[in-house]
Protein backbone atom coordinates (compact mmCIF):
# COMPACT_ATOMS: atom_id res chain seq x y z
CA UNK A 1 0.00 0.00 0.00
CA UNK A 2 1.33 3.46 -0.80
CA UNK A 3 2.14 6.08 1.79
CA UNK A 4 0.19 9.32 2.12
CA UNK A 5 -3.48 10.03 2.02
CA UNK A 6 -5.90 7.21 1.38
CA UNK A 7 -8.23 7.66 -1.55
CA UNK A 8 -11.36 5.54 -1.96
CA UNK A 9 -11.14 2.95 -4.71
CA UNK A 10 -12.13 4.48 -8.02
CA UNK A 11 -12.04 8.04 -6.70
CA UNK A 12 -9.49 10.48 -8.04
CA UNK A 13 -7.76 13.05 -5.81
CA UNK A 14 -9.12 16.54 -6.36
CA UNK A 15 -6.86 18.69 -8.52
CA UNK A 16 -6.40 22.26 -7.36
CA UNK A 17 -6.50 24.78 -10.18
CA UNK A 18 -4.57 28.02 -10.19
CA UNK A 19 -1.23 26.90 -8.77
CA UNK A 20 -0.02 28.46 -5.53
CA UNK A 21 -2.63 31.24 -5.56
CA UNK A 22 -5.42 28.71 -6.04
CA UNK A 23 -4.15 26.69 -3.08
CA UNK A 24 -3.93 29.86 -0.99
CA UNK A 25 -7.49 30.84 -1.92
CA UNK A 26 -8.70 27.32 -1.10
CA UNK A 27 -6.95 27.50 2.27
CA UNK A 28 -8.67 30.79 3.19
CA UNK A 29 -12.06 29.50 2.03
CA UNK A 30 -11.62 26.43 4.24
CA UNK A 31 -10.55 28.59 7.20
CA UNK A 32 -13.65 30.76 6.83
CA UNK A 33 -15.87 27.66 6.54
CA UNK A 34 -14.39 26.24 9.76
CA UNK A 35 -14.77 29.55 11.62
CA UNK A 36 -18.48 29.58 10.73
CA UNK A 37 -18.82 26.26 12.60
CA UNK A 38 -17.33 27.66 15.82
CA UNK A 39 -19.72 28.16 18.73
CA UNK A 40 -18.53 31.44 20.23
CA UNK A 41 -18.99 31.98 23.99
CA UNK A 42 -21.33 34.66 25.25
CA UNK A 43 -19.96 37.66 27.13
CA UNK A 44 -21.00 36.10 30.46
CA UNK A 45 -19.33 32.77 29.63
CA UNK A 46 -16.18 34.56 28.50
CA UNK A 47 -16.03 36.55 31.73
CA UNK A 48 -16.51 33.34 33.76
CA UNK A 49 -13.72 31.57 31.86
CA UNK A 50 -11.45 34.58 32.37
CA UNK A 51 -12.06 34.60 36.12
CA UNK A 52 -11.46 30.84 36.39
CA UNK A 53 -8.11 31.19 34.63
CA UNK A 54 -7.03 34.17 36.76
CA UNK A 55 -8.01 32.43 40.02
CA UNK A 56 -6.19 29.26 38.95
CA UNK A 57 -3.03 31.22 38.09
CA UNK A 58 -3.11 33.10 41.40
CA UNK A 59 -3.57 29.80 43.27
CA UNK A 60 -0.60 28.21 41.48
CA UNK A 61 1.51 31.32 42.16
CA UNK A 62 0.63 31.20 45.86
CA UNK A 63 1.39 27.47 46.06
CA UNK A 64 4.74 27.95 44.33
CA UNK A 65 5.57 30.96 46.51
CA UNK A 66 4.79 29.06 49.71
CA UNK A 67 6.92 26.10 48.63
CA UNK A 68 9.74 28.47 47.68
CA UNK A 69 9.57 30.14 51.09
CA UNK A 70 9.59 26.78 52.92
CA UNK A 71 12.53 25.41 50.94
CA UNK A 72 14.40 28.71 51.37
CA UNK A 73 14.01 28.46 55.17
CA UNK A 74 15.12 24.79 55.15
CA UNK A 75 18.21 25.58 53.04
CA UNK A 76 19.09 28.57 55.23
CA UNK A 77 18.70 26.45 58.36
CA UNK A 78 20.88 23.63 56.95
CA UNK A 79 23.68 25.79 55.55
CA UNK A 80 23.69 28.69 58.02
PDB file of N, CA, C and O in Angstrom:
ATOM      1  N   UNK A   1       0.845  -1.175   0.000  1.00  0.00           N
ATOM      2  CA  UNK A   1       0.000   0.000   0.000  1.00  0.00           C
ATOM      3  C   UNK A   1       0.888   1.235   0.000  1.00  0.00           C
ATOM      4  O   UNK A   1       1.932   1.242   0.652  1.00  0.00           O
ATOM      5  N   UNK A   2       0.498   2.262  -0.709  1.00  0.00           N
ATOM      6  CA  UNK A   2       1.327   3.459  -0.803  1.00  0.00           C
ATOM      7  C   UNK A   2       1.168   4.335   0.436  1.00  0.00           C
ATOM      8  O   UNK A   2       0.169   4.266   1.153  1.00  0.00           O
ATOM      9  N   UNK A   3       2.187   5.160   0.660  1.00  0.00           N
ATOM     10  CA  UNK A   3       2.135   6.080   1.794  1.00  0.00           C
ATOM     11  C   UNK A   3       1.343   7.315   1.401  1.00  0.00           C
ATOM     12  O   UNK A   3       1.121   7.567   0.216  1.00  0.00           O
ATOM     13  N   UNK A   4       0.917   8.083   2.392  1.00  0.00           N
ATOM     14  CA  UNK A   4       0.190   9.316   2.119  1.00  0.00           C
ATOM     15  C   UNK A   4      -1.282   9.176   2.398  1.00  0.00           C
ATOM     16  O   UNK A   4      -1.712   8.307   3.156  1.00  0.00           O
ATOM     17  N   UNK A   5      -2.045  10.040   1.777  1.00  0.00           N
ATOM     18  CA  UNK A   5      -3.476  10.025   2.016  1.00  0.00           C
ATOM     19  C   UNK A   5      -4.129   8.846   1.325  1.00  0.00           C
ATOM     20  O   UNK A   5      -3.691   8.413   0.259  1.00  0.00           O
ATOM     21  N   UNK A   6      -5.163   8.339   1.933  1.00  0.00           N
ATOM     22  CA  UNK A   6      -5.899   7.214   1.383  1.00  0.00           C
ATOM     23  C   UNK A   6      -7.057   7.748   0.557  1.00  0.00           C
ATOM     24  O   UNK A   6      -7.831   8.590   1.011  1.00  0.00           O
ATOM     25  N   UNK A   7      -7.158   7.243  -0.658  1.00  0.00           N
ATOM     26  CA  UNK A   7      -8.235   7.656  -1.547  1.00  0.00           C
ATOM     27  C   UNK A   7      -9.109   6.437  -1.789  1.00  0.00           C
ATOM     28  O   UNK A   7      -8.607   5.336  -2.018  1.00  0.00           O
ATOM     29  N   UNK A   8     -10.434   6.642  -1.737  1.00  0.00           N
ATOM     30  CA  UNK A   8     -11.360   5.540  -1.956  1.00  0.00           C
ATOM     31  C   UNK A   8     -11.132   4.940  -3.339  1.00  0.00           C
ATOM     32  O   UNK A   8     -10.748   5.638  -4.278  1.00  0.00           O
ATOM     33  N   UNK A   9     -11.371   3.654  -3.447  1.00  0.00           N
ATOM     34  CA  UNK A   9     -11.144   2.950  -4.706  1.00  0.00           C
ATOM     35  C   UNK A   9     -12.019   3.559  -5.798  1.00  0.00           C
ATOM     36  O   UNK A   9     -13.230   3.706  -5.635  1.00  0.00           O
ATOM     37  N   UNK A  10     -11.390   3.904  -6.897  1.00  0.00           N
ATOM     38  CA  UNK A  10     -12.126   4.476  -8.019  1.00  0.00           C
ATOM     39  C   UNK A  10     -12.223   5.990  -7.972  1.00  0.00           C
ATOM     40  O   UNK A  10     -12.540   6.619  -8.982  1.00  0.00           O
ATOM     41  N   UNK A  11     -11.954   6.588  -6.814  1.00  0.00           N
ATOM     42  CA  UNK A  11     -12.039   8.045  -6.699  1.00  0.00           C
ATOM     43  C   UNK A  11     -10.689   8.657  -7.031  1.00  0.00           C
ATOM     44  O   UNK A  11      -9.644   8.109  -6.683  1.00  0.00           O
ATOM     45  N   UNK A  12     -10.719   9.769  -7.691  1.00  0.00           N
ATOM     46  CA  UNK A  12      -9.494  10.479  -8.045  1.00  0.00           C
ATOM     47  C   UNK A  12      -9.281  11.633  -7.063  1.00  0.00           C
ATOM     48  O   UNK A  12     -10.243  12.285  -6.657  1.00  0.00           O
ATOM     49  N   UNK A  13      -7.995  11.896  -6.671  1.00  0.00           N
ATOM     50  CA  UNK A  13      -7.757  13.045  -5.806  1.00  0.00           C
ATOM     51  C   UNK A  13      -8.132  14.329  -6.538  1.00  0.00           C
ATOM     52  O   UNK A  13      -7.953  14.444  -7.750  1.00  0.00           O
ATOM     53  N   UNK A  14      -8.655  15.291  -5.782  1.00  0.00           N
ATOM     54  CA  UNK A  14      -9.125  16.540  -6.363  1.00  0.00           C
ATOM     55  C   UNK A  14      -7.936  17.398  -6.779  1.00  0.00           C
ATOM     56  O   UNK A  14      -7.044  17.662  -5.972  1.00  0.00           O
ATOM     57  N   UNK A  15      -7.922  17.827  -8.022  1.00  0.00           N
ATOM     58  CA  UNK A  15      -6.860  18.686  -8.524  1.00  0.00           C
ATOM     59  C   UNK A  15      -7.203  20.134  -8.178  1.00  0.00           C
ATOM     60  O   UNK A  15      -8.344  20.571  -8.331  1.00  0.00           O
ATOM     61  N   UNK A  16      -6.202  20.863  -7.714  1.00  0.00           N
ATOM     62  CA  UNK A  16      -6.404  22.265  -7.358  1.00  0.00           C
ATOM     63  C   UNK A  16      -5.927  23.115  -8.523  1.00  0.00           C
ATOM     64  O   UNK A  16      -4.773  23.026  -8.941  1.00  0.00           O
ATOM     65  N   UNK A  17      -6.820  23.933  -9.038  1.00  0.00           N
ATOM     66  CA  UNK A  17      -6.496  24.781 -10.178  1.00  0.00           C
ATOM     67  C   UNK A  17      -5.916  26.105  -9.686  1.00  0.00           C
ATOM     68  O   UNK A  17      -6.248  26.574  -8.598  1.00  0.00           O
ATOM     69  N   UNK A  18      -5.062  26.689 -10.488  1.00  0.00           N
ATOM     70  CA  UNK A  18      -4.569  28.021 -10.186  1.00  0.00           C
ATOM     71  C   UNK A  18      -3.212  28.049  -9.521  1.00  0.00           C
ATOM     72  O   UNK A  18      -2.739  29.127  -9.161  1.00  0.00           O
ATOM     73  N   UNK A  19      -2.571  26.919  -9.344  1.00  0.00           N
ATOM     74  CA  UNK A  19      -1.231  26.900  -8.767  1.00  0.00           C
ATOM     75  C   UNK A  19      -1.213  27.352  -7.327  1.00  0.00           C
ATOM     76  O   UNK A  19      -2.141  27.062  -6.571  1.00  0.00           O
ATOM     77  N   UNK A  20      -0.152  28.070  -6.933  1.00  0.00           N
ATOM     78  CA  UNK A  20      -0.016  28.461  -5.527  1.00  0.00           C
ATOM     79  C   UNK A  20      -1.119  29.424  -5.067  1.00  0.00           C
ATOM     80  O   UNK A  20      -1.547  29.367  -3.914  1.00  0.00           O
ATOM     81  N   UNK A  21      -1.578  30.300  -5.957  1.00  0.00           N
ATOM     82  CA  UNK A  21      -2.629  31.238  -5.565  1.00  0.00           C
ATOM     83  C   UNK A  21      -3.968  30.532  -5.385  1.00  0.00           C
ATOM     84  O   UNK A  21      -4.769  30.910  -4.531  1.00  0.00           O
ATOM     85  N   UNK A  22      -4.204  29.506  -6.196  1.00  0.00           N
ATOM     86  CA  UNK A  22      -5.421  28.708  -6.041  1.00  0.00           C
ATOM     87  C   UNK A  22      -5.422  27.951  -4.727  1.00  0.00           C
ATOM     88  O   UNK A  22      -6.450  27.855  -4.057  1.00  0.00           O
ATOM     89  N   UNK A  23      -4.255  27.407  -4.357  1.00  0.00           N
ATOM     90  CA  UNK A  23      -4.151  26.695  -3.076  1.00  0.00           C
ATOM     91  C   UNK A  23      -4.337  27.660  -1.914  1.00  0.00           C
ATOM     92  O   UNK A  23      -4.973  27.325  -0.915  1.00  0.00           O
ATOM     93  N   UNK A  24      -3.778  28.859  -2.048  1.00  0.00           N
ATOM     94  CA  UNK A  24      -3.927  29.864  -0.993  1.00  0.00           C
ATOM     95  C   UNK A  24      -5.391  30.286  -0.844  1.00  0.00           C
ATOM     96  O   UNK A  24      -5.887  30.431   0.273  1.00  0.00           O
ATOM     97  N   UNK A  25      -6.073  30.480  -1.958  1.00  0.00           N
ATOM     98  CA  UNK A  25      -7.491  30.844  -1.916  1.00  0.00           C
ATOM     99  C   UNK A  25      -8.313  29.717  -1.302  1.00  0.00           C
ATOM    100  O   UNK A  25      -9.215  29.968  -0.503  1.00  0.00           O
ATOM    101  N   UNK A  26      -8.002  28.470  -1.674  1.00  0.00           N
ATOM    102  CA  UNK A  26      -8.704  27.325  -1.101  1.00  0.00           C
ATOM    103  C   UNK A  26      -8.495  27.271   0.407  1.00  0.00           C
ATOM    104  O   UNK A  26      -9.433  27.019   1.163  1.00  0.00           O
ATOM    105  N   UNK A  27      -7.255  27.509   0.840  1.00  0.00           N
ATOM    106  CA  UNK A  27      -6.950  27.502   2.268  1.00  0.00           C
ATOM    107  C   UNK A  27      -7.815  28.523   3.008  1.00  0.00           C
ATOM    108  O   UNK A  27      -8.418  28.189   4.028  1.00  0.00           O
ATOM    109  N   UNK A  28      -7.885  29.761   2.511  1.00  0.00           N
ATOM    110  CA  UNK A  28      -8.666  30.791   3.188  1.00  0.00           C
ATOM    111  C   UNK A  28     -10.154  30.479   3.163  1.00  0.00           C
ATOM    112  O   UNK A  28     -10.857  30.763   4.133  1.00  0.00           O
ATOM    113  N   UNK A  29     -10.648  29.896   2.070  1.00  0.00           N
ATOM    114  CA  UNK A  29     -12.056  29.500   2.034  1.00  0.00           C
ATOM    115  C   UNK A  29     -12.342  28.433   3.084  1.00  0.00           C
ATOM    116  O   UNK A  29     -13.382  28.470   3.742  1.00  0.00           O
ATOM    117  N   UNK A  30     -11.425  27.483   3.241  1.00  0.00           N
ATOM    118  CA  UNK A  30     -11.616  26.433   4.240  1.00  0.00           C
ATOM    119  C   UNK A  30     -11.534  26.987   5.658  1.00  0.00           C
ATOM    120  O   UNK A  30     -12.271  26.547   6.541  1.00  0.00           O
ATOM    121  N   UNK A  31     -10.643  27.949   5.880  1.00  0.00           N
ATOM    122  CA  UNK A  31     -10.546  28.587   7.203  1.00  0.00           C
ATOM    123  C   UNK A  31     -11.850  29.295   7.537  1.00  0.00           C
ATOM    124  O   UNK A  31     -12.357  29.163   8.651  1.00  0.00           O
ATOM    125  N   UNK A  32     -12.393  30.034   6.598  1.00  0.00           N
ATOM    126  CA  UNK A  32     -13.646  30.760   6.830  1.00  0.00           C
ATOM    127  C   UNK A  32     -14.789  29.779   7.081  1.00  0.00           C
ATOM    128  O   UNK A  32     -15.626  30.014   7.953  1.00  0.00           O
ATOM    129  N   UNK A  33     -14.831  28.680   6.325  1.00  0.00           N
ATOM    130  CA  UNK A  33     -15.867  27.663   6.541  1.00  0.00           C
ATOM    131  C   UNK A  33     -15.777  27.072   7.943  1.00  0.00           C
ATOM    132  O   UNK A  33     -16.799  26.859   8.596  1.00  0.00           O
ATOM    133  N   UNK A  34     -14.555  26.805   8.409  1.00  0.00           N
ATOM    134  CA  UNK A  34     -14.385  26.239   9.757  1.00  0.00           C
ATOM    135  C   UNK A  34     -14.760  27.259  10.833  1.00  0.00           C
ATOM    136  O   UNK A  34     -15.345  26.889  11.850  1.00  0.00           O
ATOM    137  N   UNK A  35     -14.434  28.527  10.625  1.00  0.00           N
ATOM    138  CA  UNK A  35     -14.774  29.552  11.619  1.00  0.00           C
ATOM    139  C   UNK A  35     -16.285  29.748  11.738  1.00  0.00           C
ATOM    140  O   UNK A  35     -16.780  30.137  12.796  1.00  0.00           O
ATOM    141  N   UNK A  36     -17.013  29.480  10.661  1.00  0.00           N
ATOM    142  CA  UNK A  36     -18.477  29.577  10.732  1.00  0.00           C
ATOM    143  C   UNK A  36     -19.071  28.479  11.608  1.00  0.00           C
ATOM    144  O   UNK A  36     -20.180  28.632  12.120  1.00  0.00           O
ATOM    145  N   UNK A  37     -18.342  27.368  11.787  1.00  0.00           N
ATOM    146  CA  UNK A  37     -18.822  26.258  12.602  1.00  0.00           C
ATOM    147  C   UNK A  37     -18.557  26.467  14.096  1.00  0.00           C
ATOM    148  O   UNK A  37     -19.107  25.751  14.933  1.00  0.00           O
ATOM    149  N   UNK A  38     -17.722  27.437  14.423  1.00  0.00           N
ATOM    150  CA  UNK A  38     -17.328  27.661  15.819  1.00  0.00           C
ATOM    151  C   UNK A  38     -18.511  28.189  16.613  1.00  0.00           C
ATOM    152  O   UNK A  38     -19.240  29.064  16.145  1.00  0.00           O
ATOM    153  N   UNK A  39     -18.700  27.656  17.816  1.00  0.00           N
ATOM    154  CA  UNK A  39     -19.716  28.164  18.728  1.00  0.00           C
ATOM    155  C   UNK A  39     -19.007  29.134  19.668  1.00  0.00           C
ATOM    156  O   UNK A  39     -18.275  28.713  20.564  1.00  0.00           O
ATOM    157  N   UNK A  40     -19.222  30.420  19.463  1.00  0.00           N
ATOM    158  CA  UNK A  40     -18.533  31.441  20.230  1.00  0.00           C
ATOM    159  C   UNK A  40     -19.195  31.604  21.594  1.00  0.00           C
ATOM    160  O   UNK A  40     -20.420  31.549  21.694  1.00  0.00           O
ATOM    161  N   UNK A  41     -18.394  31.805  22.657  1.00  0.00           N
ATOM    162  CA  UNK A  41     -18.987  31.984  23.990  1.00  0.00           C
ATOM    163  C   UNK A  41     -19.675  33.341  24.106  1.00  0.00           C
ATOM    164  O   UNK A  41     -19.318  34.304  23.428  1.00  0.00           O
ATOM    165  N   UNK A  42     -20.675  33.384  24.989  1.00  0.00           N
ATOM    166  CA  UNK A  42     -21.332  34.656  25.254  1.00  0.00           C
ATOM    167  C   UNK A  42     -20.414  35.511  26.129  1.00  0.00           C
ATOM    168  O   UNK A  42     -19.397  35.032  26.632  1.00  0.00           O
ATOM    169  N   UNK A  43     -20.781  36.763  26.300  1.00  0.00           N
ATOM    170  CA  UNK A  43     -19.962  37.661  27.125  1.00  0.00           C
ATOM    171  C   UNK A  43     -19.873  37.141  28.564  1.00  0.00           C
ATOM    172  O   UNK A  43     -18.812  37.206  29.186  1.00  0.00           O
ATOM    173  N   UNK A  44     -20.987  36.627  29.087  1.00  0.00           N
ATOM    174  CA  UNK A  44     -20.995  36.104  30.456  1.00  0.00           C
ATOM    175  C   UNK A  44     -20.096  34.870  30.578  1.00  0.00           C
ATOM    176  O   UNK A  44     -19.334  34.748  31.537  1.00  0.00           O
ATOM    177  N   UNK A  45     -20.184  33.956  29.607  1.00  0.00           N
ATOM    178  CA  UNK A  45     -19.332  32.767  29.628  1.00  0.00           C
ATOM    179  C   UNK A  45     -17.857  33.148  29.523  1.00  0.00           C
ATOM    180  O   UNK A  45     -17.012  32.573  30.209  1.00  0.00           O
ATOM    181  N   UNK A  46     -17.553  34.113  28.667  1.00  0.00           N
ATOM    182  CA  UNK A  46     -16.176  34.555  28.496  1.00  0.00           C
ATOM    183  C   UNK A  46     -15.627  35.145  29.787  1.00  0.00           C
ATOM    184  O   UNK A  46     -14.489  34.871  30.167  1.00  0.00           O
ATOM    185  N   UNK A  47     -16.438  35.953  30.459  1.00  0.00           N
ATOM    186  CA  UNK A  47     -16.034  36.550  31.734  1.00  0.00           C
ATOM    187  C   UNK A  47     -15.795  35.451  32.785  1.00  0.00           C
ATOM    188  O   UNK A  47     -14.835  35.522  33.552  1.00  0.00           O
ATOM    189  N   UNK A  48     -16.663  34.451  32.814  1.00  0.00           N
ATOM    190  CA  UNK A  48     -16.506  33.339  33.757  1.00  0.00           C
ATOM    191  C   UNK A  48     -15.213  32.577  33.476  1.00  0.00           C
ATOM    192  O   UNK A  48     -14.464  32.264  34.402  1.00  0.00           O
ATOM    193  N   UNK A  49     -14.950  32.279  32.218  1.00  0.00           N
ATOM    194  CA  UNK A  49     -13.716  31.570  31.860  1.00  0.00           C
ATOM    195  C   UNK A  49     -12.490  32.391  32.249  1.00  0.00           C
ATOM    196  O   UNK A  49     -11.507  31.847  32.753  1.00  0.00           O
ATOM    197  N   UNK A  50     -12.550  33.690  32.016  1.00  0.00           N
ATOM    198  CA  UNK A  50     -11.445  34.580  32.370  1.00  0.00           C
ATOM    199  C   UNK A  50     -11.176  34.531  33.869  1.00  0.00           C
ATOM    200  O   UNK A  50     -10.027  34.412  34.295  1.00  0.00           O
ATOM    201  N   UNK A  51     -12.232  34.624  34.666  1.00  0.00           N
ATOM    202  CA  UNK A  51     -12.056  34.603  36.120  1.00  0.00           C
ATOM    203  C   UNK A  51     -11.508  33.251  36.598  1.00  0.00           C
ATOM    204  O   UNK A  51     -10.668  33.209  37.496  1.00  0.00           O
ATOM    205  N   UNK A  52     -11.968  32.171  36.015  1.00  0.00           N
ATOM    206  CA  UNK A  52     -11.465  30.844  36.391  1.00  0.00           C
ATOM    207  C   UNK A  52      -9.967  30.761  36.114  1.00  0.00           C
ATOM    208  O   UNK A  52      -9.214  30.263  36.951  1.00  0.00           O
ATOM    209  N   UNK A  53      -9.533  31.230  34.976  1.00  0.00           N
ATOM    210  CA  UNK A  53      -8.115  31.193  34.630  1.00  0.00           C
ATOM    211  C   UNK A  53      -7.299  32.062  35.577  1.00  0.00           C
ATOM    212  O   UNK A  53      -6.243  31.637  36.046  1.00  0.00           O
ATOM    213  N   UNK A  54      -7.770  33.269  35.866  1.00  0.00           N
ATOM    214  CA  UNK A  54      -7.034  34.169  36.757  1.00  0.00           C
ATOM    215  C   UNK A  54      -6.938  33.576  38.159  1.00  0.00           C
ATOM    216  O   UNK A  54      -5.867  33.609  38.764  1.00  0.00           O
ATOM    217  N   UNK A  55      -8.029  33.036  38.685  1.00  0.00           N
ATOM    218  CA  UNK A  55      -8.009  32.431  40.021  1.00  0.00           C
ATOM    219  C   UNK A  55      -7.059  31.239  40.044  1.00  0.00           C
ATOM    220  O   UNK A  55      -6.304  31.074  41.002  1.00  0.00           O
ATOM    221  N   UNK A  56      -7.084  30.415  39.017  1.00  0.00           N
ATOM    222  CA  UNK A  56      -6.192  29.262  38.950  1.00  0.00           C
ATOM    223  C   UNK A  56      -4.726  29.709  38.931  1.00  0.00           C
ATOM    224  O   UNK A  56      -3.896  29.122  39.625  1.00  0.00           O
ATOM    225  N   UNK A  57      -4.405  30.725  38.155  1.00  0.00           N
ATOM    226  CA  UNK A  57      -3.028  31.218  38.086  1.00  0.00           C
ATOM    227  C   UNK A  57      -2.586  31.787  39.423  1.00  0.00           C
ATOM    228  O   UNK A  57      -1.461  31.539  39.857  1.00  0.00           O
ATOM    229  N   UNK A  58      -3.455  32.548  40.085  1.00  0.00           N
ATOM    230  CA  UNK A  58      -3.110  33.101  41.405  1.00  0.00           C
ATOM    231  C   UNK A  58      -2.894  31.965  42.409  1.00  0.00           C
ATOM    232  O   UNK A  58      -1.979  32.036  43.230  1.00  0.00           O
ATOM    233  N   UNK A  59      -3.720  30.927  42.354  1.00  0.00           N
ATOM    234  CA  UNK A  59      -3.566  29.800  43.272  1.00  0.00           C
ATOM    235  C   UNK A  59      -2.239  29.083  43.032  1.00  0.00           C
ATOM    236  O   UNK A  59      -1.552  28.732  43.992  1.00  0.00           O
ATOM    237  N   UNK A  60      -1.869  28.861  41.787  1.00  0.00           N
ATOM    238  CA  UNK A  60      -0.597  28.214  41.475  1.00  0.00           C
ATOM    239  C   UNK A  60       0.572  29.093  41.906  1.00  0.00           C
ATOM    240  O   UNK A  60       1.574  28.586  42.409  1.00  0.00           O
ATOM    241  N   UNK A  61       0.454  30.406  41.715  1.00  0.00           N
ATOM    242  CA  UNK A  61       1.510  31.318  42.156  1.00  0.00           C
ATOM    243  C   UNK A  61       1.670  31.272  43.668  1.00  0.00           C
ATOM    244  O   UNK A  61       2.795  31.253  44.168  1.00  0.00           O
ATOM    245  N   UNK A  62       0.574  31.252  44.397  1.00  0.00           N
ATOM    246  CA  UNK A  62       0.629  31.196  45.860  1.00  0.00           C
ATOM    247  C   UNK A  62       1.254  29.879  46.311  1.00  0.00           C
ATOM    248  O   UNK A  62       2.109  29.872  47.196  1.00  0.00           O
ATOM    249  N   UNK A  63       0.841  28.783  45.720  1.00  0.00           N
ATOM    250  CA  UNK A  63       1.386  27.467  46.065  1.00  0.00           C
ATOM    251  C   UNK A  63       2.898  27.436  45.823  1.00  0.00           C
ATOM    252  O   UNK A  63       3.661  26.982  46.676  1.00  0.00           O
ATOM    253  N   UNK A  64       3.321  27.924  44.656  1.00  0.00           N
ATOM    254  CA  UNK A  64       4.742  27.952  44.330  1.00  0.00           C
ATOM    255  C   UNK A  64       5.503  28.879  45.267  1.00  0.00           C
ATOM    256  O   UNK A  64       6.612  28.557  45.694  1.00  0.00           O
ATOM    257  N   UNK A  65       4.920  30.020  45.588  1.00  0.00           N
ATOM    258  CA  UNK A  65       5.565  30.962  46.510  1.00  0.00           C
ATOM    259  C   UNK A  65       5.733  30.379  47.905  1.00  0.00           C
ATOM    260  O   UNK A  65       6.771  30.561  48.540  1.00  0.00           O
ATOM    261  N   UNK A  66       4.713  29.680  48.378  1.00  0.00           N
ATOM    262  CA  UNK A  66       4.789  29.062  49.715  1.00  0.00           C
ATOM    263  C   UNK A  66       5.862  27.973  49.734  1.00  0.00           C
ATOM    264  O   UNK A  66       6.656  27.901  50.672  1.00  0.00           O
ATOM    265  N   UNK A  67       5.887  27.131  48.708  1.00  0.00           N
ATOM    266  CA  UNK A  67       6.923  26.100  48.635  1.00  0.00           C
ATOM    267  C   UNK A  67       8.309  26.719  48.557  1.00  0.00           C
ATOM    268  O   UNK A  67       9.242  26.232  49.196  1.00  0.00           O
ATOM    269  N   UNK A  68       8.453  27.784  47.786  1.00  0.00           N
ATOM    270  CA  UNK A  68       9.739  28.467  47.681  1.00  0.00           C
ATOM    271  C   UNK A  68      10.172  29.010  49.041  1.00  0.00           C
ATOM    272  O   UNK A  68      11.336  28.878  49.418  1.00  0.00           O
ATOM    273  N   UNK A  69       9.258  29.611  49.768  1.00  0.00           N
ATOM    274  CA  UNK A  69       9.570  30.142  51.088  1.00  0.00           C
ATOM    275  C   UNK A  69       9.995  29.020  52.046  1.00  0.00           C
ATOM    276  O   UNK A  69      10.971  29.167  52.782  1.00  0.00           O
ATOM    277  N   UNK A  70       9.268  27.910  52.034  1.00  0.00           N
ATOM    278  CA  UNK A  70       9.585  26.780  52.921  1.00  0.00           C
ATOM    279  C   UNK A  70      10.962  26.205  52.593  1.00  0.00           C
ATOM    280  O   UNK A  70      11.773  25.985  53.492  1.00  0.00           O
ATOM    281  N   UNK A  71      11.226  25.963  51.316  1.00  0.00           N
ATOM    282  CA  UNK A  71      12.527  25.412  50.944  1.00  0.00           C
ATOM    283  C   UNK A  71      13.655  26.403  51.216  1.00  0.00           C
ATOM    284  O   UNK A  71      14.759  25.994  51.576  1.00  0.00           O
ATOM    285  N   UNK A  72      13.396  27.690  51.050  1.00  0.00           N
ATOM    286  CA  UNK A  72      14.397  28.707  51.374  1.00  0.00           C
ATOM    287  C   UNK A  72      14.762  28.632  52.850  1.00  0.00           C
ATOM    288  O   UNK A  72      15.941  28.673  53.202  1.00  0.00           O
ATOM    289  N   UNK A  73      13.751  28.523  53.718  1.00  0.00           N
ATOM    290  CA  UNK A  73      14.012  28.458  55.174  1.00  0.00           C
ATOM    291  C   UNK A  73      14.780  27.180  55.528  1.00  0.00           C
ATOM    292  O   UNK A  73      15.676  27.205  56.373  1.00  0.00           O
ATOM    293  N   UNK A  74      14.424  26.059  54.875  1.00  0.00           N
ATOM    294  CA  UNK A  74      15.121  24.790  55.151  1.00  0.00           C
ATOM    295  C   UNK A  74      16.589  24.912  54.730  1.00  0.00           C
ATOM    296  O   UNK A  74      17.483  24.527  55.484  1.00  0.00           O
ATOM    297  N   UNK A  75      16.839  25.442  53.537  1.00  0.00           N
ATOM    298  CA  UNK A  75      18.206  25.576  53.037  1.00  0.00           C
ATOM    299  C   UNK A  75      19.006  26.526  53.948  1.00  0.00           C
ATOM    300  O   UNK A  75      20.157  26.240  54.277  1.00  0.00           O
ATOM    301  N   UNK A  76      18.411  27.634  54.347  1.00  0.00           N
ATOM    302  CA  UNK A  76      19.091  28.572  55.231  1.00  0.00           C
ATOM    303  C   UNK A  76      19.386  27.941  56.588  1.00  0.00           C
ATOM    304  O   UNK A  76      20.429  28.213  57.183  1.00  0.00           O
ATOM    305  N   UNK A  77      18.497  27.120  57.069  1.00  0.00           N
ATOM    306  CA  UNK A  77      18.704  26.453  58.363  1.00  0.00           C
ATOM    307  C   UNK A  77      19.834  25.423  58.282  1.00  0.00           C
ATOM    308  O   UNK A  77      20.642  25.289  59.202  1.00  0.00           O
ATOM    309  N   UNK A  78      19.870  24.674  57.115  1.00  0.00           N
ATOM    310  CA  UNK A  78      20.883  23.634  56.947  1.00  0.00           C
ATOM    311  C   UNK A  78      22.263  24.235  56.737  1.00  0.00           C
ATOM    312  O   UNK A  78      23.230  23.755  57.327  1.00  0.00           O
ATOM    313  N   UNK A  79      22.382  25.260  55.922  1.00  0.00           N
ATOM    314  CA  UNK A  79      23.683  25.792  55.552  1.00  0.00           C
ATOM    315  C   UNK A  79      24.119  27.005  56.360  1.00  0.00           C
ATOM    316  O   UNK A  79      25.231  27.494  56.159  1.00  0.00           O
ATOM    317  N   UNK A  80      23.298  27.503  57.253  1.00  0.00           N
ATOM    318  CA  UNK A  80      23.688  28.687  58.022  1.00  0.00           C
ATOM    319  C   UNK A  80      24.251  28.334  59.364  1.00  0.00           C
ATOM    320  O   UNK A  80      24.626  29.223  60.129  1.00  0.00           O
TER     321      UNK A  80
END
